[in-house]
Structures are given as structure tokens and as C-alpha cells.
Amino acid sequence: MEKRNLTLLTDFYELTMMQGYYKNNSNEKVIFDAFYRNNPNGNGYAICAGLEQLIDYIKNLHFEEEDIEYLREQKIFDEDFLEYLTNFQFTGDIYAIPEGTVVFPMEPLVKVIAPIIEAQLVETAILNFINHQSLIATKATRVVYSAKGDGVMEFGLRRAQGPDAGTLGARAAVIGGCIGTSNVLAAKKYGVPALGTHAHSWIMSFEDELTAFRQYANLYSENITLLVDTYDTLKSGVPNAIKVFNELKSAGKMPKKYGIRLDSGDLAYLSKEAKKMLDQAGFSDAMITASSDLDEYLIDSLKTQGAAINSWGVGTKLITSKDCPAFGGVYKLAAIEKDGVFIPKIKLSDNTWKITNPGNKTVYRIYDKESGKIKADLIALTDEKYTNTKPLMIFDPMETWKKTYLRPETYTLRELLIPIFKNGECVYESPKVMDIRAYCQEELNTLWDETRRLINPHNVYVDLSIKLWKIKNELLDTIHYPKENI
């Protein structure tokens, strides 16, 4: 889990294309966009994450002798190309949307401007970093939203697809709003709270449940959460927890943080019954934590049923994003430089949503000035300048009759893509994870409630500038009607 050389973390065809460019002396500067086409989990938005790992990858990008030897053994790469790789380094520019930002389909999350050999190599790794963490961060925001202000702990390491997914997934989950993680390595590595109590095995290792509770409370007297469902939640677990709390109270050792955890059974019923018992015993401020294969839908349902739960441990379905296991980000060529000018490129498809947006682009976020909420995003060319002192007409690039007219001074603008690398040098410092988490909460507050609902959310429009829209359609016309046939 320490720093590794991830240069060969790439698809084999990236290397075969690189050799092809090299052999053909084709190394013109190009622009690639990394974006996604559909919000995951049926959501109304996504959260961008994974940029810190992308930065580390680019900083350490180089071929070691053993990498070159491995490629030589494949009997497909020529010696002159392998010699080129020995001195390889990234020399281009990278722009990205900061981690924790609310994002929407089709807008560039990362833009790479570099010689094509370099831009081609980094495709797979960029998508790997951004896709995975953006997926888990987005899922986390849904789970946290369903908890309605209760703390949500990430508990998924043992069910994650390996140590990297578990550790980076924990990082992303905290960015998305979790208060901490059970993953000690992630907590240490990223400076987030490490959370957890004890397992059923602790209870079972003692002669009886009450002794197990007493020993645990004696060891961890400042924060006591007792797991009450090992034998019988309401006849044994909760009564024994209350006995321990009474003993602590009588001894003047009652901690500020204490409570019980439920990990099985009918969580709505058991939590409400446990709450009655705790209240009657004078422990109305005891926390009731639940785990047991939770996700946003079950938490939302338990809330609707009036469950007396105010803390949640969410594992498998969060760390794997079980209902949507892939983010679906792609990396597409948008422009090629000729004589110092970027020539827009477009990918055509029978699927409308797979047609790319050409050119050197940026993204503007448009906010309602009075409420501070997002009205729409606008993808524009970098040479276009906008100011809220002028009226702005935005329109759906697919259903162009859908238009919104914004009067001057009724909206504000923010450009989302910022420089990360310039000429191969990093010009950006990643914030701490807990700072990204706080920023993400601010971002989520700019969404309308209708966009945050779990089912059938309102979709935020991502529009194209008129200039970009015209260029896109001109390129489409050129493909269908080549100039020589017009």
C-alpha cells in the first residue's frame, strides 16, 4: 500500500498504440477528456474523487529496467521504441475538477493536453482512479443523505474487492460524508477517524455476556458501545447493557459517549423496544447504532418506520456500491493540434449519448444568485468568456427547444476545471481528506432537494454553448456529407 510504480497499470493496447505513434513520427499535441455518461445508482448527480491518486501516478510515471525487460519479452516492441521508453516522462498539462465537487454527465472531469504518446499512456490509470473513487463517494452521499443527519461509519473493508479497493474506497466514502472508517490503514494514511467497537466473538469468549460487557467497559471507559444481539437482544443484551451502565453511573464513571449496537433482527422493532428500556432506566441519551447489511434504501425505510437508531455502520453495499458496481467513465480524443491550432475531433455513434463533444473545453457552473442553488452547467470552448452582467440563453443540446433565459445579475458563474499539471510539473496541492469532505458537504448544499431524492431525482441540465453546439453539428454534417460531395 506504499508508493508503487504504476506505469504498467495500463491496458496493453495503450502500449501498442504508443509504438504505432512513435514509428509513424506522430506525436502531435492532443486533448483528451475523461467524463462519464450516466449518473450511478440512479442518482441525480455524482461526486468527483480520486484526483490525489492521479497526481501521485503522474508524478511517479516512469519505466524501470524490469518494465522494459518485461515488454521486450513480449516480442512485439522494437528496440528503438523501448529505448524511447527508458527516458519517458509526462510533459503535458492536466486540468481537473477538484475532488468533492458535484458533477454531472458529459462534462470533462479531467482534461489532458499532451503529446499523443503521453496522453495515450495515462488513459487507463486515470479512469481507474477517477471511476472507482467517484463511484464510492457518490454512493456514500446517498447513504449519508438517507440517515438524515445521523453519523454514518464506513465498515466495508472485509467485503471490499481487495486492499486497494477497501482503502481507497474508505477514503472516498469519507469524502462523500461518512464520519470515519473501520479501516485502520485508511484512517492512518488519510487522517480520518478510525471507528469501531467489538465483535460477537468478544462476547462469546467470556463465560457470560454480562462479564464481557463489564470487561469492555472497564477497558474503554470513555466511549462504550455494547453489541447486544449475540444471544437475545431484548431479554439478555439490552438488560445486561443497562446493568453495566447503572454500575458505571453509581461509580461516577459514566462516559459522555455510550450506547448499544444492533447487528441483526428486525432493526425497527428492536431499536424501538431497546429505546423504551433505556429510557425507563434513565439512559435516554444512549446512542443506538445499527449495522447489518445496510444501504440507503433500508436506512430510509427504517427512518420512515420510526426506528430509534441514531448511528449507522454501513459496509458491503457501500464499499462495493452493490447496486451499481461501475462508474462508467470514458476517455475520448477531443482535439489535435495542427500548426499551433487545436482542430476539434468528434466520435460518432448510433447511440446519441455516445457522441462526444469536440474541442478544447471548459465547464461553467451556473448558480441562482438568490438561492445559491445550481441552475445548470455549461460546457463551452476555452476561448469563450462569460459574465453575469449580460443576459444568458442556455438550451438543451439534444432537445434544443428547451431553453432558459437568464437575466443579468440574476445568476453567478464558476469555472470548474482548474490546472493540476503545467508542462509536466504539478501546480496543485491536494487538500486533506477531511477538508475535501467539508467542501463536498458545501457542494451538496448547492443542489435542489429534488435532485437529491433517492428515487427518480430531477436531472440537472448540462448545456453546450452555442459556439460549441454549432461546431459539433458542423462536424457531424461533415461526416455525413464530405466536402467533396457538397
N, C-alpha and C positions, 0 to 999 in steps of 0.2 A: 504493500500500500504506500510505500515511499515513492519518491520520484523515479520514474522509469522512462526509458527511451521508447516512445510510442510511434516512432517514424514508420514502422511496418504495420501499424494499426490502420490498415487501408485495404481496399479491395484490389485484387490482383490486376484488374483491368485499368486501374489508375496508372500503374507502373508500365503496362504495355502501351497505353496512350502516351505517357511521358516519353518513352523511347521513340514512338512514332513522331511526336513533335520534334524531338531532338534530331532525328535522322532527316527530317524534312526542313530543318532550319526554321521551324515555325515556333517562334517564342514571343509573338506579339503580346502586348498587354491586353488583358481582357477583364470583364466584370462578370462575376458570378453572384447570384442571390440565393441565400438559404431562407426558405419560407415554408409554411405549411398551408394545406388547402382546406381542412375542416377542423373545427374545434373538437377536442377529445371529450369523451364522456357525455356527449350530447349537451355540452356546456355552451354558454353564450360568449365565452372569451377563453384565452389561455394566459399563462404566466411564463414569461421568458426566463430561463435559467440555464446554467452550465457554462457561462462565459468565463469564469475564473479558470476552469479546466481547459478551455480552448486556448486561453492566453498562455498557460503553462506549456501546453503542447507546442504552440508556435515558437515559444522562446527556446525550447529544447529540441527543435526539429533538426536532425542530422543523421546521416548514415554512418554507422560504425563499421569497422572492418568485418565483423561477423555478419552484419547485414549484407554487405557487398558480397561476401563469400556465399551466403545463402542464395542470393539472387543469381550468382554465377552458376551455382549448381542446378538451376532450373533449365539451363541450356537454351534460353530464349533471349537473353540480353547480351548485346555486344560489348566488347571491352571498352570501346570509346565512350559508350553511354555509362557504363559502370564507373569509369574514371571521372566522368562528369558528376556522378552522384557522390563521390568521395568528398567533394567540396561544396555540396548542396547546402543552401540556406535560404530562408524565406526573405525576400527583399521588398515585398509589396505593402499595400495598405489594407487595413481591415476596419470597417465601421460596423457597429453593432448597437442594438437596443439594450440598455442596461438590464441586468438581472432584477427580477421582481416587478418588471413593468407588465401591465396588462397589454396583451397583443391580440390581433385578430387575423383571420385567414388572408393569405396572398401578399401580405406586406413583408418586405425583407427584414428578417431578424438579424441577419449577418450579411454584409456585403464585402466581397473580396475583390480588390483591384490589384492585379499582379500579372507577371509574365505567365502565359498559359500553362507552362510546365509546372510552375509552383502552385498556381491556382487549382490545377487538376489534382495534385497530390493530396491537398488538405481536405478535399470534399468529404471523404468517408468519416474522418475523425471529427470534423466539425458537426456533421449530422449526428454522430454517435453522442457527443457531449450535449448538444442542444436538445435533441429529441428526447433522450431519457429524462433529464432533469426537468425539462419543461412539462413533460407528462406528469411526473410525480408532484411537482409544485402545483400544477393545476388541480390535480385530484385532491391535494391537501386543502386547497382553498374551499372546495366543495364540502369536504368533511367538517372543516372548521366552521363554515357558514351554517351547516345543519345543527351544530352544537349551540348556536345562539349565545355566544359569549362564554360558555364553559371552556375550560382548558382541555386541549386535545394533545395527547402524548403519542409520539410515533413509536410503535412497538414491533416493527416488522422484520428485524434482521434475520431471524431464524427461518423465515419463509421467503426471503429475497433470493433472486437468481444469482447468487454468488456474493463474495465480499465487496466487490466494487459497486454492484447494484445496491447492496444493503447500506453501504457507507455514503455513497453519493446520493442515493435515494433519501436517506435520512437528512442530508444537507438540504435537498430540495423541499422535503416536507416541512422543515423549519422555515424556509423561505416562504412557503405557502401559508404559514400561520401556526404550525404546531409549536407548543411551548418548550419542547425538548424531545429527547430521544432516549431509548433504552440502549442504543449502540454506543458503547463507551469510546470506541475508536473514533467515531464520527464526532462525539462530544469533545474529545481532546483535540482532534485535528481542526475543527471548525469553530471552537469556542462557544458551544451551545450547551444548555443544561443537560446533564445526564440524569435520567429519571428511572425509578423502579422500586419495587418493594421486595417481595419474596414469592416463591412458588409453592404449589401444593406439596412438593417434596419436603419443604421446611416443616410443614405441619406434620406430615407423615413420619418424619424422622424422630419425633418425640413420642412418648408413651400416650400422651393425650393432647388434644387441641389447646386446652387452656394453658398448659405448660409452654407449648410452642409460642403462643401469643405473649405470655409473660416474658419469656426469654428474648423475644424480638423487641418488645417494648423497652426492656432493660438495656439492650444494645443500641437502639436508635431512638433515643428519648426525645429528640427534637422534632421528629416528623414520623408519625406512626400510622401506617395504613395496614390493616389486617385483612388477609384474604379469608373470607368467611364461608366459602362454599365447598370445602374439602369433604365434609361429611353430610351435614344437614344445615342449610343456611339459616333457617328461622328457629329451629329447635336447639341448635348447637352453636353454630358460628357466630351469629349476632349476639345471643346471650353471653357467650364467653368473651366476646369483644367488649361488651358493656361491663362485665366483671373487671376486666383489665383497666378500662377507663375509670371506673369507680375507685379502684385501688390507687391509680395514679393521682386522681383528684384528692383522695384522702391524704396522700403523702405529700401533697403540694407540688407534684411533678407533672401536672397536666400540660402537654405541649400546645402551642398555638395551632399547629397543623396535625390533624389526626383524622381518622375515619376508617372506613371499610372498603373492600373491593369485592365486586361480584364478577364471576367469570363463567357462569353457566346458569341454565334455567331460564324461566320467564323473567327477564330483567325488569319489565314494567311492574309486574306484581310483586316480585321480591324486593325491589327498591322501595316501593311504597310501604310495604309491611315493615321493612327494616327501618324506614324513616319514622314510622309510628313508634316503634320500640325504642329507638334512640331518643326521640323527643320526650317520651314518657320517663325515660331515665335521666333526663336533664342534659342531653348531649345534642341539642338541636343544631349546633354549628358543625357537627361532624360531616366530613366530606363523604360522599358515596360515589365511588369510582366504578365504572363498568368497563369490561373488556369483552371477549367472546365474539370474535369474527364480525366486528362491526364495520359498517360503511355509512355513507351519508344518508342513504335511504332508511336504514334501520334506526339510526340516531334520530332522524326526522320523525319517524313513526313513534319511537319511544317518547319523544318530546310531546307529540300530539296526544299520546295516551296518559300524559301527566306523570311519567316516570320521575322518581325523586333522585335523579342522578345529576351530579354537577361536575363530573370529571370523567374523561373518556380516554381509554387506551386503544388505539387502532393499529392493527398490524397488517395481516396478509393482504386485505383488499385495498389498502393504501399503498404499501411498498411495491406491489405488483400492478397497481391500477387494474384490478382484475377484470372490470367490465370493458376496459379499453386498453389493451396491453401495448399499444404502439402509438406514437405521436404523429407519424406520417410526414415529417419534414422532408423537403427535397432541396436540391442544389442545382440551379439551372443557369446556363450561359445567357447573359443579358446584352452584352455589347463586346465588340472587338475594336481595338484602336487601329486606325489607318491614317498615316500622315498626321499624327497628333490629334486626331478627332475620333471619338468613340462612335462607331456605327452600330445602331440598335439591331439586336437579333431577337427572333421570336421562335418559339416552338409551337407548332400547330398540332391539334388533336381533334378527333371526333367528339371527345368529351370537352364541353365548353370550359369546365373548371380546370382542365389541364393545359389550356392555352396560357402561355407565360406573358408577363408584362415586360416589354423590352426597355433598353436604355439604362442610363446612369441615373438612378432614382434616389429619392429620399422619402421620408414619411412625416407628414404633419398631423398632429392630433388637434382636433377642433373641440373646444370646450364651450359650453353655455356659460357666458360670463356671470350671470346672476347666480346660478346654482353650483357652478364648478364641475358639473357632470359632462361626460363625453357625449358630444353630438354625433361625431363621425370621425373617421380617419381619411386622410387624403394622400394618395401616392402621387408624387409629382417628380418632374425631372429636376436635377440639382441646380440647373441654371434658372429655374423659376423662383421668383421671390413673392412672398405673400405678407400682407399686413392687415391687421383687423380694422384699420382706418378706412378700408374700402369694402364695398359690398362683395359677397362671395356666393356664387351659384355652384352648388355641388349636385351630382347626379349619379344614379346607379349605373355602372359601366355596362351592365347586362340589360337591364330594363330601363333604358335611358329616359323614359317619360317620368320616372320617379325622380323628382327634383326638390331641392330645398334651397330657398333664398335666405341668406343671412345678411341682415342689415349691418352697416358699420357700427363698431363698438359694442355689438351685442354678443360677441364671441371672442375667445382668445386662442392663440396658436402656440404650439410647442413642437419643435423638430425632435424626433425620437432617435434617429441614428446619430451616434457620436463616434469620433475617431478613437480607435483602440491601438492600431499599429500604423506608423508612418515610415515608409521606406525601410520596413523590416524591424524598426525599433518600437518597443511598447511605449505608448504615451498615456496609458491609463492604469490606475491602481484600483484593484477590486476592493470594494468595501468589505467589512466583516459581515459574516452571515446574519448576525442578529440585527445589524444595521440594514441589510437588504430586506430582512423580514419586516422591519418597521416601515421601510419605504413601500414594500408590497401592500401593507395594510392601507397606506395612504392612497396607493393606486386603486385598490379595490373600492375605496370610498368615492371614487370618481365615476363608478358605474351606477346606472339606474337600477332600482330594485328589480325591475322586470328582466334585466339582463342577468341577474344573479340567481334567479329561481332555478331549482334543480331540474324541473321538467318543462320542456318547451319554452326555453328562455327567448326573450326578444333579441334578435341579432343586430349588432351594431354595423352600420354601413361602412364599407371600405371603398371609397370612391377613387377614380382616376382624374387627374387634371385634364382639362380639355386638350391641352397640347399633347400629353401622353396618350390620351384616348385616340386622337387623330393619327399619331404615329403608329400606334398599334393596328388600327384599321387599315392604314395605308400598306403596312407590311402584309397583312392578311390578303388585301387585294392583289398585291404583287405576287404572292404565292399562287393565287388562283388565276391571275391574268398577268403573266410575264410581260415586261415592257415591249418585247419584240412582237407580241401578239396584239398589242393595243393599237 
